[in-house]
Amino acid sequence: MNIGVCMIIAYFPPIVGGTETQTLSLARALITQNVNPSVITERVRGLKRFERIDGVPVYRLLTLGSGTFASLSFMLSSFHFLMKNRRKYQIIPAHLASSPAITATIAGKLLRKKIVVKFGGAGKTGDIQTSHRTFLGRIKLKFLMKYVDIFICPSEEMKEELINYGFAKGKVVKIPNGVDIVLFHPVDD
């Protein structure tokens, strides 16, 4: 039986940033390992509601308005998607410790699915410090800390930051960001 993975991320290519690019690369790599990845992301005007990008099914879900309202509407539509499609996946990775991670955690706990949250940065602009600045951000971190199965961070600095904040050492795993060695390789002399 192939494993199903339903990744949740606010934005996805062709909207490009580091996390978006990395999520697509990870999904491509999972396909080569007989894993069935799919991605749920916010619907953006001008992009198809469903498409395959490099073989990865991408569902762009209802997102209304902007700011907090857009975040809440995406949380509701992604929760509905996760519940409706629960037989198609066993693992819910959320990319970044933002509102999609809350949705992944709630749905994952209700459905008894494994939940993985990948943190995106350390220090002043990282997920911990930016969340810690607000009351709701601190509640979010405590919630994730209690209910998420595994936290992935790409550096030792970030791993230490999570552990020092109170995340269980046994749940924090350092997995450095990958490099496509076909695309990036030493120059021949």
Secondary structure, 3 states (H helix, E strand, C coil): CCEEEEEECCCCCCCCCHHHHHHHHHHHHHHHCCEEEEEEEECCCCCCCEEEECCEEEEEECCCCCHHHHHHHHHHHHHHHHHHCHHHCCEEEEECCCHHHHHHHHHHHHHCCEEEEECCCCHHHCHHHHHHCCHHHHHHHHHHHHHCCEEEECCHHHHHHHHHHCCCHHHEEECCCCCCCCCCCCCCC
